[in-house]
């Protein structure tokens, strides 16, 4: 199967998802207080946008690096990749929902933050599944990883699944703290280069 086709399709989906994030950036406009006040009251939208932009962008960078290490792909990885993209495309929905409900607080804000973290958990599990697929057969990678290195890599690669799960739990205590945990794992994945 052609790896280039999979990557081109994935790039297009990542591009659409990252673009959709910006559609929810707005202020009510004149007649709703000063612009400074409106910008201040809409901080959750801007914070969620920045975090989600980096979530999608970092995932795209790491997706590129991971697929560059693949010597061959098959039907299984196509479906694993589709599952990843399912969650990537849901990130703008989770972002706008969380941002809207964070402004109002209460139990809905907790649920919205948990929903956002759950979407990211799905993406993280899908990404780890793709990485694990690559380790099951030495012919799938240009440079197979020795078993001990593969085990360490899967732990490093999968740390996000634990943090996102933790963020789901934390969301029911503090929605902003869940967003902060997600932002911290973004920073980790900027530097983690398992591939």
WOQUIPE-V836341 format. One record per residue. N is the residue number from 1. RES is the residue in three letters. PHI is phi as a letter, one per 40 degrees, with the letter a starting at -180 (999 if undefined). OMEGA is omega in degrees with one decimal (none if undefined). NEAR is the number of other ideal C-beta (glycine too) atoms within 12 Angstrom. Layout:
BEGIN
n->{N	N}
res->{RES	RES}
phi->{PHI	PHI}
omega->{OMEGA	OMEGA}
near->{NEAR	NEAR}
END
This chain:
BEGIN
n->{1	2	3	4	5	6	7	8	9	10	11	12	13	14	15	16	17	18	19	20	21	22	23	24	25	26	27	28	29	30	31	32	33	34	35	36	37	38	39	40	41	42	43	44	45	46	47	48	49	50	51	52	53	54	55	56	57	58	59	60	61	62	63	64	65	66	67	68	69	70	71	72	73	74	75	76	77	78	79	80	81	82	83	84	85	86	87	88	89	90	91	92	93	94	95	96	97	98	99	100	101	102	103	104	105	106	107	108	109	110	111	112	113	114	115	116	117	118	119	120	121	122	123	124	125	126	127	128	129	130	131	132	133	134	135	136	137	138	139	140	141	142	143	144	145	146	147	148	149	150	151	152	153	154	155	156	157	158	159	160	161	162	163	164	165	166	167	168	169	170	171	172	173	174	175	176	177	178	179	180	181	182	183	184	185	186	187	188	189	190	191	192	193	194	195}
res->{UNK	UNK	UNK	UNK	UNK	UNK	UNK	UNK	UNK	UNK	UNK	UNK	UNK	UNK	UNK	UNK	UNK	UNK	UNK	UNK	UNK	UNK	UNK	UNK	UNK	UNK	UNK	UNK	UNK	UNK	UNK	UNK	UNK	UNK	UNK	UNK	UNK	UNK	UNK	UNK	UNK	UNK	UNK	UNK	UNK	UNK	UNK	UNK	UNK	UNK	UNK	UNK	UNK	UNK	UNK	UNK	UNK	UNK	UNK	UNK	UNK	UNK	UNK	UNK	UNK	UNK	UNK	UNK	UNK	UNK	UNK	UNK	UNK	UNK	UNK	UNK	UNK	UNK	UNK	UNK	UNK	UNK	UNK	UNK	UNK	UNK	UNK	UNK	UNK	UNK	UNK	UNK	UNK	UNK	UNK	UNK	UNK	UNK	UNK	UNK	UNK	UNK	UNK	UNK	UNK	UNK	UNK	UNK	UNK	UNK	UNK	UNK	UNK	UNK	UNK	UNK	UNK	UNK	UNK	UNK	UNK	UNK	UNK	UNK	UNK	UNK	UNK	UNK	UNK	UNK	UNK	UNK	UNK	UNK	UNK	UNK	UNK	UNK	UNK	UNK	UNK	UNK	UNK	UNK	UNK	UNK	UNK	UNK	UNK	UNK	UNK	UNK	UNK	UNK	UNK	UNK	UNK	UNK	UNK	UNK	UNK	UNK	UNK	UNK	UNK	UNK	UNK	UNK	UNK	UNK	UNK	UNK	UNK	UNK	UNK	UNK	UNK	UNK	UNK	UNK	UNK	UNK	UNK	UNK	UNK	UNK	UNK	UNK	UNK	UNK	UNK	UNK	UNK	UNK	UNK}
phi->{999	c	c	c	c	c	c	c	c	c	d	c	c	d	c	c	c	c	c	c	d	c	c	c	c	a	b	d	h	d	g	b	g	c	c	d	c	c	c	c	c	b	d	c	c	c	c	c	c	c	c	c	d	c	d	c	c	c	c	c	c	c	c	c	c	c	c	c	c	c	c	a	b	b	c	d	c	c	c	c	c	c	c	d	c	d	c	c	c	c	d	d	c	c	c	c	c	c	c	c	c	c	c	c	g	g	c	c	c	c	c	c	c	c	c	d	c	c	c	c	c	c	c	c	c	c	c	c	c	c	c	c	d	c	c	c	a	d	c	c	b	c	b	d	c	c	d	c	c	c	c	c	c	c	c	c	c	c	d	c	c	c	c	c	c	c	c	c	c	c	d	c	b	a	c	c	c	c	c	c	c	c	c	c	c	d	c	d	c	c	b	c	b	c	a}
omega->{-175.9	178.6	-177.6	178.9	178.4	-178.9	179.5	177.8	179.8	178.3	179.0	179.5	176.7	-179.0	178.7	-178.0	-177.9	177.4	-179.9	178.8	-175.0	-177.3	-179.4	177.7	-178.7	169.5	-178.0	177.7	-178.6	179.4	-179.9	-177.9	-178.6	178.4	179.2	179.2	179.8	178.1	179.2	-178.7	178.9	-178.9	-179.8	178.8	-177.6	178.4	-179.7	178.1	-177.7	-180.0	-178.1	177.2	-179.8	175.8	-178.3	-178.5	179.8	176.7	178.3	179.6	-178.4	175.4	178.8	-178.8	-179.2	-177.7	175.1	-179.9	-177.5	176.0	-177.6	175.1	177.5	-177.0	179.8	-178.2	174.7	179.9	174.2	178.4	176.6	178.4	175.3	-178.1	175.2	-179.3	178.4	-179.1	178.7	-178.0	177.6	176.2	179.5	179.8	-177.6	178.7	-179.8	-178.1	-179.5	-175.7	174.6	179.3	-174.7	177.6	178.1	-175.6	177.8	177.4	178.1	-179.7	179.6	178.2	177.5	177.5	178.6	179.7	179.2	176.1	179.8	175.3	177.6	178.0	-178.7	178.6	179.2	-179.5	178.1	178.6	177.8	179.0	179.2	176.5	-176.5	-177.2	-173.7	-178.6	-178.0	-178.8	-178.1	-176.8	174.8	-179.7	-179.5	178.6	173.5	-175.1	-178.7	178.7	178.7	179.1	178.2	-178.9	-178.4	176.8	179.4	-178.2	-173.7	-177.9	179.1	179.6	178.2	-178.9	179.2	175.8	176.3	178.9	176.1	-179.8	-178.5	-179.1	-179.6	174.9	-178.5	179.0	177.5	178.5	176.8	177.8	178.6	178.2	178.6	177.8	179.9	179.1	173.0	-178.8	178.5	-176.8	172.1	-174.1	178.2	-174.7	176.0	179.6	none}
near->{18	14	25	14	15	30	26	16	23	37	24	18	30	34	20	21	35	29	21	25	34	22	16	26	24	17	21	16	12	9	10	15	15	14	15	12	14	20	19	15	21	28	21	33	33	26	27	43	33	24	37	43	28	29	47	41	26	34	40	31	25	36	35	22	23	40	37	19	27	35	18	22	29	22	13	20	35	25	19	32	39	21	25	40	33	21	35	41	30	31	46	33	26	45	44	30	31	43	36	27	29	37	26	19	17	14	15	20	30	29	25	35	44	35	34	46	46	31	38	47	35	29	43	40	26	35	44	31	28	41	38	27	30	39	32	21	19	17	15	28	27	17	17	19	26	13	13	10	17	24	16	17	27	25	19	24	33	30	25	37	30	22	29	41	25	26	41	32	21	25	37	23	18	19	38	29	24	40	41	24	34	45	29	24	34	31	18	26	37	17	15	27	18	30	26}
END
